Amino acid sequence: ERRDPPSRQSPIDILQERFAKGEIDQKEYDDRRRTLSGTH
């Protein structure tokens, strides 16, 4: 069960947070950021 309050973060914000926490690496961050921003 998550105790965090529901957030209104954008997908990019969530991606940046995961990268900052070390959950994803630079390549995955870049790939997902491109996908989310629509620039492949």
mmCIF file of the N, C-alpha and C atoms, coordinates in Angstrom:
data_MODEL
# 
_entry.id   MODEL 
# 
loop_
_atom_site.group_PDB 
_atom_site.id 
_atom_site.type_symbol 
_atom_site.label_atom_id 
_atom_site.label_alt_id 
_atom_site.label_comp_id 
_atom_site.label_asym_id 
_atom_site.label_entity_id 
_atom_site.label_seq_id 
_atom_site.pdbx_PDB_ins_code 
_atom_site.Cartn_x 
_atom_site.Cartn_y 
_atom_site.Cartn_z 
_atom_site.occupancy 
_atom_site.B_iso_or_equiv 
_atom_site.pdbx_formal_charge 
_atom_site.auth_seq_id 
_atom_site.auth_comp_id 
_atom_site.auth_asym_id 
_atom_site.auth_atom_id 
_atom_site.pdbx_PDB_model_num 
ATOM 1   N N  . GLU A 1 1  ? 0.851  -1.190 0.000   1.00 0.00 ? 1  GLU A N  1 
ATOM 2   C CA . GLU A 1 1  ? 0.000  0.000  0.000   1.00 0.00 ? 1  GLU A CA 1 
ATOM 3   C C  . GLU A 1 1  ? 0.885  1.237  0.000   1.00 0.00 ? 1  GLU A C  1 
ATOM 4   N N  . ARG A 1 2  ? 0.572  2.147  -0.912  1.00 0.00 ? 2  ARG A N  1 
ATOM 5   C CA . ARG A 1 2  ? 1.339  3.396  -0.982  1.00 0.00 ? 2  ARG A CA 1 
ATOM 6   C C  . ARG A 1 2  ? 0.773  4.406  -0.007  1.00 0.00 ? 2  ARG A C  1 
ATOM 7   N N  . ARG A 1 3  ? 1.674  5.091  0.651   1.00 0.00 ? 3  ARG A N  1 
ATOM 8   C CA . ARG A 1 3  ? 1.245  6.124  1.595   1.00 0.00 ? 3  ARG A CA 1 
ATOM 9   C C  . ARG A 1 3  ? 1.354  7.512  0.995   1.00 0.00 ? 3  ARG A C  1 
ATOM 10  N N  . ASP A 1 4  ? 1.958  7.598  -0.183  1.00 0.00 ? 4  ASP A N  1 
ATOM 11  C CA . ASP A 1 4  ? 2.109  8.905  -0.823  1.00 0.00 ? 4  ASP A CA 1 
ATOM 12  C C  . ASP A 1 4  ? 0.747  9.434  -1.243  1.00 0.00 ? 4  ASP A C  1 
ATOM 13  N N  . PRO A 1 5  ? 0.531  10.728 -1.098  1.00 0.00 ? 5  PRO A N  1 
ATOM 14  C CA . PRO A 1 5  ? -0.729 11.289 -1.598  1.00 0.00 ? 5  PRO A CA 1 
ATOM 15  C C  . PRO A 1 5  ? -0.747 11.235 -3.118  1.00 0.00 ? 5  PRO A C  1 
ATOM 16  N N  . PRO A 1 6  ? -1.917 11.171 -3.704  1.00 0.00 ? 6  PRO A N  1 
ATOM 17  C CA . PRO A 1 6  ? -1.974 11.167 -5.170  1.00 0.00 ? 6  PRO A CA 1 
ATOM 18  C C  . PRO A 1 6  ? -1.301 12.425 -5.712  1.00 0.00 ? 6  PRO A C  1 
ATOM 19  N N  . SER A 1 7  ? -0.496 12.258 -6.724  1.00 0.00 ? 7  SER A N  1 
ATOM 20  C CA . SER A 1 7  ? 0.213  13.416 -7.260  1.00 0.00 ? 7  SER A CA 1 
ATOM 21  C C  . SER A 1 7  ? -0.278 13.720 -8.665  1.00 0.00 ? 7  SER A C  1 
ATOM 22  N N  . ARG A 1 8  ? 0.008  14.910 -9.102  1.00 0.00 ? 8  ARG A N  1 
ATOM 23  C CA . ARG A 1 8  ? -0.359 15.308 -10.452 1.00 0.00 ? 8  ARG A CA 1 
ATOM 24  C C  . ARG A 1 8  ? 0.890  15.555 -11.265 1.00 0.00 ? 8  ARG A C  1 
ATOM 25  N N  . GLN A 1 9  ? 1.888  14.721 -11.051 1.00 0.00 ? 9  GLN A N  1 
ATOM 26  C CA . GLN A 1 9  ? 3.127  14.862 -11.795 1.00 0.00 ? 9  GLN A CA 1 
ATOM 27  C C  . GLN A 1 9  ? 2.902  14.465 -13.248 1.00 0.00 ? 9  GLN A C  1 
ATOM 28  N N  . SER A 1 10 ? 3.612  15.136 -14.126 1.00 0.00 ? 10 SER A N  1 
ATOM 29  C CA . SER A 1 10 ? 3.569  14.741 -15.528 1.00 0.00 ? 10 SER A CA 1 
ATOM 30  C C  . SER A 1 10 ? 4.419  13.493 -15.702 1.00 0.00 ? 10 SER A C  1 
ATOM 31  N N  . PRO A 1 11 ? 4.212  12.755 -16.784 1.00 0.00 ? 11 PRO A N  1 
ATOM 32  C CA . PRO A 1 11 ? 5.059  11.587 -17.037 1.00 0.00 ? 11 PRO A CA 1 
ATOM 33  C C  . PRO A 1 11 ? 6.546  11.936 -17.063 1.00 0.00 ? 11 PRO A C  1 
ATOM 34  N N  . ILE A 1 12 ? 6.886  13.111 -17.580 1.00 0.00 ? 12 ILE A N  1 
ATOM 35  C CA . ILE A 1 12 ? 8.293  13.527 -17.613 1.00 0.00 ? 12 ILE A CA 1 
ATOM 36  C C  . ILE A 1 12 ? 8.811  13.732 -16.188 1.00 0.00 ? 12 ILE A C  1 
ATOM 37  N N  . ASP A 1 13 ? 7.995  14.329 -15.322 1.00 0.00 ? 13 ASP A N  1 
ATOM 38  C CA . ASP A 1 13 ? 8.398  14.518 -13.923 1.00 0.00 ? 13 ASP A CA 1 
ATOM 39  C C  . ASP A 1 13 ? 8.673  13.173 -13.250 1.00 0.00 ? 13 ASP A C  1 
ATOM 40  N N  . ILE A 1 14 ? 7.789  12.214 -13.485 1.00 0.00 ? 14 ILE A N  1 
ATOM 41  C CA . ILE A 1 14 ? 7.954  10.887 -12.897 1.00 0.00 ? 14 ILE A CA 1 
ATOM 42  C C  . ILE A 1 14 ? 9.221  10.233 -13.432 1.00 0.00 ? 14 ILE A C  1 
ATOM 43  N N  . LEU A 1 15 ? 9.448  10.379 -14.726 1.00 0.00 ? 15 LEU A N  1 
ATOM 44  C CA . LEU A 1 15 ? 10.650 9.823  -15.348 1.00 0.00 ? 15 LEU A CA 1 
ATOM 45  C C  . LEU A 1 15 ? 11.905 10.425 -14.730 1.00 0.00 ? 15 LEU A C  1 
ATOM 46  N N  . GLN A 1 16 ? 11.919 11.735 -14.578 1.00 0.00 ? 16 GLN A N  1 
ATOM 47  C CA . GLN A 1 16 ? 13.086 12.405 -13.987 1.00 0.00 ? 16 GLN A CA 1 
ATOM 48  C C  . GLN A 1 16 ? 13.306 11.938 -12.553 1.00 0.00 ? 16 GLN A C  1 
ATOM 49  N N  . GLU A 1 17 ? 12.229 11.738 -11.820 1.00 0.00 ? 17 GLU A N  1 
ATOM 50  C CA . GLU A 1 17 ? 12.338 11.281 -10.436 1.00 0.00 ? 17 GLU A CA 1 
ATOM 51  C C  . GLU A 1 17 ? 12.920 9.873  -10.379 1.00 0.00 ? 17 GLU A C  1 
ATOM 52  N N  . ARG A 1 18 ? 12.457 8.995  -11.265 1.00 0.00 ? 18 ARG A N  1 
ATOM 53  C CA . ARG A 1 18 ? 12.978 7.624  -11.293 1.00 0.00 ? 18 ARG A CA 1 
ATOM 54  C C  . ARG A 1 18 ? 14.459 7.613  -11.657 1.00 0.00 ? 18 ARG A C  1 
ATOM 55  N N  . PHE A 1 19 ? 14.847 8.468  -12.583 1.00 0.00 ? 19 PHE A N  1 
ATOM 56  C CA . PHE A 1 19 ? 16.261 8.557  -12.965 1.00 0.00 ? 19 PHE A CA 1 
ATOM 57  C C  . PHE A 1 19 ? 17.086 9.064  -11.785 1.00 0.00 ? 19 PHE A C  1 
ATOM 58  N N  . ALA A 1 20 ? 16.582 10.071 -11.103 1.00 0.00 ? 20 ALA A N  1 
ATOM 59  C CA . ALA A 1 20 ? 17.291 10.642 -9.958  1.00 0.00 ? 20 ALA A CA 1 
ATOM 60  C C  . ALA A 1 20 ? 17.462 9.614  -8.835  1.00 0.00 ? 20 ALA A C  1 
ATOM 61  N N  . LYS A 1 21 ? 16.490 8.741  -8.675  1.00 0.00 ? 21 LYS A N  1 
ATOM 62  C CA . LYS A 1 21 ? 16.565 7.713  -7.630  1.00 0.00 ? 21 LYS A CA 1 
ATOM 63  C C  . LYS A 1 21 ? 17.438 6.532  -8.045  1.00 0.00 ? 21 LYS A C  1 
ATOM 64  N N  . GLY A 1 22 ? 17.859 6.505  -9.301  1.00 0.00 ? 22 GLY A N  1 
ATOM 65  C CA . GLY A 1 22 ? 18.686 5.402  -9.774  1.00 0.00 ? 22 GLY A CA 1 
ATOM 66  C C  . GLY A 1 22 ? 17.891 4.182  -10.204 1.00 0.00 ? 22 GLY A C  1 
ATOM 67  N N  . GLU A 1 23 ? 16.581 4.353  -10.398 1.00 0.00 ? 23 GLU A N  1 
ATOM 68  C CA . GLU A 1 23 ? 15.745 3.224  -10.800 1.00 0.00 ? 23 GLU A CA 1 
ATOM 69  C C  . GLU A 1 23 ? 15.939 2.877  -12.269 1.00 0.00 ? 23 GLU A C  1 
ATOM 70  N N  . ILE A 1 24 ? 16.317 3.861  -13.066 1.00 0.00 ? 24 ILE A N  1 
ATOM 71  C CA . ILE A 1 24 ? 16.592 3.637  -14.485 1.00 0.00 ? 24 ILE A CA 1 
ATOM 72  C C  . ILE A 1 24 ? 17.929 4.279  -14.831 1.00 0.00 ? 24 ILE A C  1 
ATOM 73  N N  . ASP A 1 25 ? 18.569 3.772  -15.887 1.00 0.00 ? 25 ASP A N  1 
ATOM 74  C CA . ASP A 1 25 ? 19.869 4.323  -16.267 1.00 0.00 ? 25 ASP A CA 1 
ATOM 75  C C  . ASP A 1 25 ? 19.703 5.425  -17.321 1.00 0.00 ? 25 ASP A C  1 
ATOM 76  N N  . GLN A 1 26 ? 20.826 6.016  -17.695 1.00 0.00 ? 26 GLN A N  1 
ATOM 77  C CA . GLN A 1 26 ? 20.808 7.148  -18.631 1.00 0.00 ? 26 GLN A CA 1 
ATOM 78  C C  . GLN A 1 26 ? 20.158 6.777  -19.961 1.00 0.00 ? 26 GLN A C  1 
ATOM 79  N N  . LYS A 1 27 ? 20.499 5.601  -20.498 1.00 0.00 ? 27 LYS A N  1 
ATOM 80  C CA . LYS A 1 27 ? 19.947 5.202  -21.793 1.00 0.00 ? 27 LYS A CA 1 
ATOM 81  C C  . LYS A 1 27 ? 18.433 5.047  -21.711 1.00 0.00 ? 27 LYS A C  1 
ATOM 82  N N  . GLU A 1 28 ? 17.964 4.369  -20.680 1.00 0.00 ? 28 GLU A N  1 
ATOM 83  C CA . GLU A 1 28 ? 16.526 4.180  -20.532 1.00 0.00 ? 28 GLU A CA 1 
ATOM 84  C C  . GLU A 1 28 ? 15.826 5.528  -20.341 1.00 0.00 ? 28 GLU A C  1 
ATOM 85  N N  . TYR A 1 29 ? 16.439 6.401  -19.553 1.00 0.00 ? 29 TYR A N  1 
ATOM 86  C CA . TYR A 1 29 ? 15.883 7.740  -19.357 1.00 0.00 ? 29 TYR A CA 1 
ATOM 87  C C  . TYR A 1 29 ? 15.744 8.466  -20.695 1.00 0.00 ? 29 TYR A C  1 
ATOM 88  N N  . ASP A 1 30 ? 16.830 8.470  -21.479 1.00 0.00 ? 30 ASP A N  1 
ATOM 89  C CA . ASP A 1 30 ? 16.805 9.163  -22.770 1.00 0.00 ? 30 ASP A CA 1 
ATOM 90  C C  . ASP A 1 30 ? 15.762 8.558  -23.706 1.00 0.00 ? 30 ASP A C  1 
ATOM 91  N N  . ASP A 1 31 ? 15.720 7.224  -23.775 1.00 0.00 ? 31 ASP A N  1 
ATOM 92  C CA . ASP A 1 31 ? 14.758 6.554  -24.652 1.00 0.00 ? 31 ASP A CA 1 
ATOM 93  C C  . ASP A 1 31 ? 13.323 6.899  -24.257 1.00 0.00 ? 31 ASP A C  1 
ATOM 94  N N  . ARG A 1 32 ? 13.035 6.825  -22.985 1.00 0.00 ? 32 ARG A N  1 
ATOM 95  C CA . ARG A 1 32 ? 11.665 7.095  -22.526 1.00 0.00 ? 32 ARG A CA 1 
ATOM 96  C C  . ARG A 1 32 ? 11.300 8.565  -22.675 1.00 0.00 ? 32 ARG A C  1 
ATOM 97  N N  . ARG A 1 33 ? 12.276 9.440  -22.443 1.00 0.00 ? 33 ARG A N  1 
ATOM 98  C CA . ARG A 1 33 ? 12.010 10.875 -22.595 1.00 0.00 ? 33 ARG A CA 1 
ATOM 99  C C  . ARG A 1 33 ? 11.660 11.190 -24.048 1.00 0.00 ? 33 ARG A C  1 
ATOM 100 N N  . ARG A 1 34 ? 12.400 10.587 -24.972 1.00 0.00 ? 34 ARG A N  1 
ATOM 101 C CA . ARG A 1 34 ? 12.100 10.787 -26.394 1.00 0.00 ? 34 ARG A CA 1 
ATOM 102 C C  . ARG A 1 34 ? 10.704 10.274 -26.726 1.00 0.00 ? 34 ARG A C  1 
ATOM 103 N N  . THR A 1 35 ? 10.379 9.109  -26.205 1.00 0.00 ? 35 THR A N  1 
ATOM 104 C CA . THR A 1 35 ? 9.059  8.529  -26.460 1.00 0.00 ? 35 THR A CA 1 
ATOM 105 C C  . THR A 1 35 ? 7.954  9.434  -25.922 1.00 0.00 ? 35 THR A C  1 
ATOM 106 N N  . LEU A 1 36 ? 8.122  9.913  -24.695 1.00 0.00 ? 36 LEU A N  1 
ATOM 107 C CA . LEU A 1 36 ? 7.096  10.751 -24.076 1.00 0.00 ? 36 LEU A CA 1 
ATOM 108 C C  . LEU A 1 36 ? 6.947  12.096 -24.769 1.00 0.00 ? 36 LEU A C  1 
ATOM 109 N N  . SER A 1 37 ? 8.062  12.628 -25.280 1.00 0.00 ? 37 SER A N  1 
ATOM 110 C CA . SER A 1 37 ? 7.982  13.938 -25.925 1.00 0.00 ? 37 SER A CA 1 
ATOM 111 C C  . SER A 1 37 ? 7.629  13.816 -27.406 1.00 0.00 ? 37 SER A C  1 
ATOM 112 N N  . GLY A 1 38 ? 7.551  12.582 -27.892 1.00 0.00 ? 38 GLY A N  1 
ATOM 113 C CA . GLY A 1 38 ? 7.132  12.367 -29.273 1.00 0.00 ? 38 GLY A CA 1 
ATOM 114 C C  . GLY A 1 38 ? 8.215  12.585 -30.300 1.00 0.00 ? 38 GLY A C  1 
ATOM 115 N N  . THR A 1 39 ? 9.466  12.671 -29.886 1.00 0.00 ? 39 THR A N  1 
ATOM 116 C CA . THR A 1 39 ? 10.569 12.825 -30.833 1.00 0.00 ? 39 THR A CA 1 
ATOM 117 C C  . THR A 1 39 ? 11.381 11.548 -30.840 1.00 0.00 ? 39 THR A C  1 
ATOM 118 N N  . HIS A 1 40 ? 11.141 10.720 -31.839 1.00 0.00 ? 40 HIS A N  1 
ATOM 119 C CA . HIS A 1 40 ? 11.821 9.423  -31.911 1.00 0.00 ? 40 HIS A CA 1 
ATOM 120 C C  . HIS A 1 40 ? 13.074 9.550  -32.730 1.00 0.00 ? 40 HIS A C  1 
# 
